Amino acid sequence: MSARGLVEGLASPHPIGSLLPALYQQEPFVQRFVSGFDDALAPVFCTLDNFGAYLDPALAPADFLSWLGAWLGLPLDETWPRSQQRRLLERAGDLYRWRGTTKGLAELIELTTGAVPEIIETGGVSWSADPEQPQPAAADPMLIVRVRLPADAAGGVDRRRLEALVGATRPAHVPFRVEVLG
């Protein structure tokens, strides 16, 4: 910590001494005393004044991205490049709009793995063309997610993380299987 304050050279945008009654504004001791609070509060005021930038994935500090991801319900992998983390956070609104659909799941997998997935869903529907026949047995729904990695994919994909991602974003009643190929 510097002798001047918590952040060297950072002046308070709202000095407390100027907010005191006129009687105390003329007292040198009081001004020196409250200037210590100015030094301590300047970083707080600076953070609050720029809080909008902390919520913007393109402007947020790198060490704030994981907190922002947790706040949005998108846990980020610390091994991802910052650009990939920011891109995922920027798309969070659209991802939630399409959550539980094949479009949303495909986009989320593509953003996290870099590969375009093949998603097969059985739909779990059964029918009969003959109205006199008994109702056919109900087909079980199933979701199959295939991720084909390019030959030059370094490190591949963490299968457990991908399964957790699919499990968290699929419709709750639909069982699933993840296949990583390549």
C-alpha positions in Angstrom: 0.0 0.0 0.0 1.3 3.4 -0.9 1.6 6.3 1.5 -1.0 8.3 -0.3 -3.8 5.6 -0.5 -4.9 2.2 -1.6 -4.5 2.9 -5.3 -1.6 5.2 -6.2 -2.8 8.5 -7.8 -6.5 7.6 -7.8 -8.4 10.6 -6.6 -11.9 10.4 -5.2 -14.6 11.8 -7.5 -16.6 12.7 -4.4 -14.2 14.1 -1.8 -15.8 13.9 1.6 -14.2 17.2 2.9 -16.2 19.2 0.3 -19.5 17.6 1.6 -18.9 18.7 5.2 -20.6 21.8 6.7 -18.8 25.1 5.9 -17.5 25.3 9.5 -15.5 22.0 9.1 -14.4 22.8 5.5 -12.1 25.5 6.9 -10.4 23.2 9.5 -7.1 21.7 8.2 -7.2 18.9 10.8 -10.7 17.8 9.7 -9.8 18.0 6.0 -6.6 15.8 6.6 -8.7 13.4 8.7 -11.4 12.8 6.1 -8.9 12.7 3.2 -8.0 9.2 4.6 -11.5 8.1 3.9 -11.3 9.6 0.4 -8.2 7.4 -0.3 -10.0 4.3 1.0 -13.3 5.0 -0.8 -11.8 6.1 -4.2 -11.5 2.5 -5.5 -15.0 1.7 -4.4 -16.4 4.8 -6.2 -14.4 3.9 -9.2 -15.8 0.4 -9.3 -19.4 1.5 -8.8 -19.1 4.2 -11.4 -17.9 1.6 -13.9 -20.1 -1.3 -12.8 -21.8 -1.5 -16.2 -18.4 -2.4 -17.7 -18.1 -5.3 -15.3 -21.4 -6.8 -16.6 -20.4 -6.5 -20.2 -18.5 -9.7 -21.2 -16.4 -7.7 -23.8 -15.2 -5.2 -21.2 -15.2 -7.1 -17.9 -11.8 -7.7 -16.4 -10.4 -11.2 -17.0 -10.6 -12.2 -13.4 -14.3 -11.2 -13.3 -15.4 -13.5 -16.1 -15.7 -16.7 -14.0 -17.9 -14.9 -11.5 -20.0 -13.5 -14.3 -20.3 -16.9 -15.8 -21.4 -18.4 -12.5 -23.9 -15.6 -12.0 -25.4 -16.4 -15.4 -25.4 -20.1 -14.7 -22.7 -20.8 -17.3 -19.7 -22.3 -15.5 -16.6 -21.5 -17.5 -13.6 -23.7 -18.0 -10.5 -21.9 -16.9 -8.4 -23.6 -19.6 -10.4 -21.9 -22.3 -9.0 -18.8 -24.0 -10.5 -15.6 -22.7 -12.0 -14.9 -26.1 -14.0 -18.2 -26.0 -15.2 -17.4 -22.4 -16.3 -13.9 -23.5 -18.1 -15.3 -26.6 -20.0 -17.8 -24.5 -21.0 -15.0 -22.0 -22.1 -12.7 -24.8 -24.4 -15.4 -26.2 -26.0 -16.3 -22.8 -29.2 -14.5 -23.5 -29.8 -16.3 -26.8 -28.7 -19.6 -25.2 -31.3 -19.3 -22.5 -34.0 -18.4 -25.0 -33.3 -21.7 -26.9 -32.6 -23.8 -23.8 -34.0 -27.3 -24.0 -34.2 -27.3 -27.8 -31.8 -28.9 -30.3 -30.9 -25.5 -31.6 -29.9 -24.2 -28.2 -28.0 -27.4 -27.3 -26.1 -27.4 -30.6 -25.1 -23.8 -30.3 -23.9 -24.3 -26.7 -21.9 -27.3 -27.6 -20.4 -25.5 -30.6 -19.4 -22.6 -28.4 -17.8 -24.8 -25.7 -16.1 -27.4 -27.9 -15.6 -25.6 -31.3 -17.1 -28.5 -33.1 -20.6 -28.6 -34.7 -22.5 -31.4 -33.1 -24.9 -33.9 -34.7 -28.0 -34.2 -32.5 -30.4 -37.0 -33.0 -33.7 -37.1 -31.0 -36.2 -39.9 -31.3 -39.1 -37.7 -30.2 -40.7 -40.6 -28.3 -43.9 -40.6 -30.4 -45.8 -43.7 -31.5 -48.8 -43.9 -33.7 -51.0 -46.2 -35.8 -52.5 -45.6 -39.2 -55.3 -48.1 -38.4 -58.0 -46.7 -36.0 -59.2 -50.2 -35.2 -55.8 -51.4 -33.9 -54.9 -51.1 -30.2 -52.6 -48.2 -29.3 -49.0 -49.2 -30.0 -46.5 -49.3 -27.2 -45.1 -45.8 -26.4 -41.7 -45.2 -27.9 -39.1 -44.0 -25.4 -37.6 -40.6 -26.1 -33.8 -40.5 -26.5 -31.3 -37.8 -27.2 -28.0 -38.7 -28.9 -25.3 -36.0 -29.2 -22.4 -36.8 -31.5 -19.4 -34.5 -31.6 -16.9 -35.1 -34.4 -13.6 -33.5 -33.6 -11.3 -32.4 -36.4 -8.0 -34.4 -36.8 -6.0 -31.4 -35.6 -8.0 -30.8 -32.4 -5.5 -30.4 -29.7 -6.4 -32.0 -26.4 -9.8 -33.1 -27.6 -12.9 -32.6 -25.5 -13.4 -33.3 -21.8 -16.1 -36.0 -22.1 -17.3 -35.6 -18.5 -17.7 -31.9 -18.8 -19.6 -32.4 -22.1 -21.9 -34.9 -20.5 -22.6 -32.6 -17.6 -23.3 -29.8 -20.1 -25.8 -31.9 -22.1 -27.4 -33.2 -18.9 -27.9 -29.7 -17.6 -29.4 -28.2 -20.7 -31.5 -31.1 -22.2 -35.2 -31.5 -21.3 -35.3 -33.1 -17.9 -37.3 -36.2 -18.8 -35.2 -37.2 -21.9 -32.3 -39.6 -21.4 -29.2 -38.9 -23.4 -26.0 -40.4 -24.7 -22.9 -38.4 -25.8 -20.6 -39.8 -28.4 -17.2 -38.1 -29.1 -15.8 -39.2 -32.5 -12.5 -38.4 -34.2 
